[in-house]
Every structure is written in C-alpha cells, then in structure tokens.
Amino acid sequence: MREQSRWDEHAAFMDALVEDGFVVLGRPLGDGAEFLLIVDAESEQAVEARLADDPWTPMGLLRIARIERWEILLGAP
C-alpha cells in the first residue's frame, strides 16, 4: 500500500476522516487486497460523497465494493 502513488495524500485524507469521527475502524482484509472501513454516516450517499474526495478515488485505487448498513446490538452503550 505505502508504495502506491499519492500514498501520503491518501493517508492524510484517511487520518482526517478518523479525526472527524467519520471513520470509526479500518483495516486490511485477508491478503490486503481489500480494506474494511466502519464509518459513522447517515446514508450510503454520505459515504460515497466523503470517499469521493480521497486522492485515490479518481486513480481507481479506492473503490467502494459495497456499503452495508450495520447496527450494533451487543456491547452498544
């Protein structure tokens, strides 16, 4: 990942999303070809809009595979 073009800009963008509370958790899945983001958003459109600003999006390095609604039932405050 870190060797990919515009890594520093992408990392700064993602760090800002974490600081804003939009990204709650994120990590690579399996061999690292896919990444899971848990976000706090009102809608699918809100997720798409925020991630559209990532420097990797127009390069095709960040693509949304799917958006799933998730409600925490166990361990929720």
C-alpha positions as CSV (number, residue, x, y, z in Angstrom):
1,M,0.0,0.0,0.0
2,R,2.6,2.5,1.1
3,E,4.4,2.2,-2.3
4,Q,1.3,3.3,-4.3
5,S,1.2,6.6,-5.9
6,R,-0.1,9.5,-3.7
7,W,0.2,7.4,-0.6
8,D,1.0,10.4,1.6
9,E,-2.1,12.4,0.4
10,H,-4.3,9.3,0.8
11,A,-3.0,8.6,4.3
12,A,-3.6,12.3,5.4
13,F,-7.1,12.1,4.0
14,M,-7.9,9.0,5.9
15,D,-6.4,10.3,9.1
16,A,-8.6,13.4,8.8
17,L,-11.7,11.1,8.4
18,V,-10.7,9.4,11.6
19,E,-10.2,12.7,13.4
20,D,-13.6,13.9,12.2
21,G,-15.2,10.7,13.6
22,F,-16.4,9.6,10.2
23,V,-14.1,6.5,10.0
24,V,-14.5,4.5,13.3
25,L,-12.4,1.5,12.4
26,G,-10.4,0.4,9.3
27,R,-8.1,-2.5,8.4
28,P,-7.0,-4.6,5.5
29,L,-8.8,-7.9,5.0
30,G,-7.0,-11.2,4.2
31,D,-4.0,-10.6,1.9
32,G,-4.6,-6.8,2.0
33,A,-6.2,-6.5,-1.5
34,E,-9.4,-5.3,0.2
35,F,-10.0,-3.0,3.1
36,L,-12.8,-2.7,5.6
37,L,-14.0,0.7,6.8
38,I,-16.5,1.0,9.6
39,V,-17.9,4.5,9.2
40,D,-20.5,6.7,11.0
41,A,-22.7,8.1,8.3
42,E,-26.3,8.9,7.7
43,S,-26.6,7.3,4.3
44,E,-24.9,5.4,1.5
45,Q,-24.8,8.7,-0.4
46,A,-22.9,10.3,2.5
47,V,-20.3,7.5,2.4
48,E,-19.9,7.8,-1.3
49,A,-19.6,11.6,-1.1
50,R,-16.9,11.6,1.6
51,L,-14.8,8.9,-0.1
52,A,-15.1,10.6,-3.5
53,D,-12.7,13.3,-2.2
54,D,-10.0,10.7,-1.5
55,P,-7.0,11.3,-3.8
56,W,-7.0,7.6,-4.7
57,T,-10.6,7.6,-5.9
58,P,-10.0,9.2,-9.3
59,M,-7.0,6.9,-9.7
60,G,-9.1,3.8,-9.2
61,L,-7.1,2.8,-6.2
62,L,-10.0,3.3,-3.8
63,R,-13.3,1.8,-5.0
64,I,-16.3,1.0,-2.9
65,A,-17.1,-2.6,-3.3
66,R,-20.3,-2.4,-1.3
67,I,-22.0,-0.5,1.5
68,E,-23.8,-2.4,4.2
69,R,-25.9,-0.9,7.0
70,W,-24.8,-2.2,10.4
71,E,-26.5,-1.7,13.7
72,I,-24.6,-2.6,16.9
73,L,-26.7,-4.7,19.2
74,L,-24.2,-6.3,21.5
75,G,-21.9,-4.1,23.6
76,A,-23.6,-0.9,22.5
77,P,-23.8,1.9,25.1
